[in-house]
Amino acid sequence: MKAADKKRVLKEMLFARRFEERCYEAYVERKIGGFLHLYSGEEACAYGVLEAAKPGHDYVMTSYRDHIHAIKSGVSPKAVMAELFAKETGCCKGLGGSMHIFGTEQRFMGGYALVGGPFPLAAGIAKGIKLKGGDEICICFLGDAANNQGVFHESLNMAKVWGLPVLYVCENNLYGIGTRIERSTAVVDQYKRVAAYDIPSAQVDGQDLDTVYDAAKIAVDHVRSGKGPYFLELMTYRYRGHSMSDSNAYRTKEEEQIWNERDPLNILRDRLVEAGEITTDEYKKWDTEIIAEIEDDIIKFAEDSPEPSAELLHKYVLAENDPWVNGGAK
């Protein structure tokens, strides 16, 4: 990745961190309700992988920790925040919420609350790509605990048998809610589990953007060239609990300190400062500008947006109520 691209991505990752932190505050302020799963600490995963792909051209899907994947795929941060605020200007008109962010125009095919739910959907999208003869790929982000679902094995088996253009990216943050991976999974190195399906795989440091990008480039090129599926495991760590209802009491302060010292933003920032590509003052200026943008533009937009209208109450419940089903858009 060129130095100019690294600077741009660092700024995007800083925006992602501040966006998620402001979501945390809005939840505490009771402006966001329901479930909220934050991505802070894992930014190098989404940005490293999607920099190696073609967001907006390739299809992307993930689980319920989905805000940042959507934004990197091209979904407007305003639309994402408005969705979290349950407003009609949200990307799903305020009807989906945090765990169901979608951006079909950007080919971001959604976040899914059902653990393991994206596995077969990603295979299905990849099957469609292959049938149509396109050069797109489908990228499916997943958490380590989701791999214990039976559909994980069924989907990967089919992906290999059919030679589907799908990249499975495991963001291994070591915990399934509050359960440490060693307590729930016989083979803790997730990339080894796909050997049974003869799928090429790799495990790399998910906190280092350069490392993630280099590994993702290999994976993306493999899938796009028609060689079938690939499985990439990224070792990462979420800095907040599983969700806002998580007290985080199951993790030791010593473990958290170790991972805090490997903050993906700090790793990339320090590398660019040392190379003379940016200064610490420039980084601080970015931070100030980003915080102001989120507060004065994005949060204000969400707060000022209207609540979903009563007319929407039944519109998407049944297919016959959807104007796209009966006679096209109206």
FENDA-V623008 format. One record per backbone hydrogen bond with DSSP energy under -0.5 kcal/mol. NH is the residue of the N-H (numbers start at 0). CO is the residue of the C=O. If there is no record, write none. Layout:
# FENDA-V623008
nh: [NH NH]
co: [CO CO]
This chain:
# FENDA-V623008
nh: [5 6 7 8 9 10 11 12 13 14 15 16 17 18 19 20 21 22 23 24 25 26 27 28 29 30 31 32 37 41 44 45 46 47 48 49 50 51 51 52 54 55 55 56 57 58 59 60 61 65 69 70 71 72 73 73 74 79 80 81 82 83 84 85 86 87 89 90 92 94 99 100 102 105 106 107 108 108 110 111 114 116 118 120 121 122 123 124 125 126 127 128 129 130 131 132 133 137 138 138 139 139 140 140 141 143 145 146 146 147 148 151 152 152 153 154 155 156 157 158 159 160 161 162 163 165 166 167 167 168 168 169 169 170 170 171 171 172 175 176 177 178 179 180 182 183 183 184 187 189 191 192 192 193 194 195 196 197 198 199 199 201 203 205 207 208 211 212 213 214 215 216 217 218 219 220 221 222 223 224 225 226 229 230 231 232 233 233 234 234 235 235 238 243 245 246 250 255 256 257 258 259 260 261 262 266 267 268 269 270 271 272 273 274 275 276 277 282 283 284 285 286 287 288 289 290 291 292 293 294 295 296 297 298 299 300 301 302 303 304 307 311 312 315 316 317 320 321 322 324 325 326]
co: [1 2 3 4 5 6 7 8 9 10 11 12 13 14 15 16 17 18 19 20 21 22 23 24 26 25 25 83 35 38 41 41 42 43 44 45 46 47 48 48 49 57 105 53 53 136 106 138 109 63 65 66 67 68 69 70 69 75 76 77 78 79 80 82 81 305 86 78 89 91 96 97 107 102 103 102 59 106 100 61 112 113 115 116 117 118 119 120 121 122 123 124 125 126 127 128 128 164 58 136 137 166 60 138 168 170 142 142 143 144 145 148 148 149 149 150 151 152 153 154 155 156 157 159 158 163 137 165 229 139 166 167 231 141 168 169 233 170 178 174 175 175 177 173 179 179 180 180 185 187 188 188 189 190 191 192 193 194 193 197 228 230 232 234 204 206 207 208 209 210 211 212 213 214 215 216 217 218 219 220 222 221 165 199 167 201 169 231 203 232 171 233 39 35 242 244 247 251 252 253 254 255 256 258 259 262 263 264 265 266 267 268 269 270 272 271 271 278 279 280 281 282 283 284 285 286 287 288 289 290 291 292 292 293 294 296 297 298 299 300 85 308 309 311 313 313 317 318 320 321 321 324]
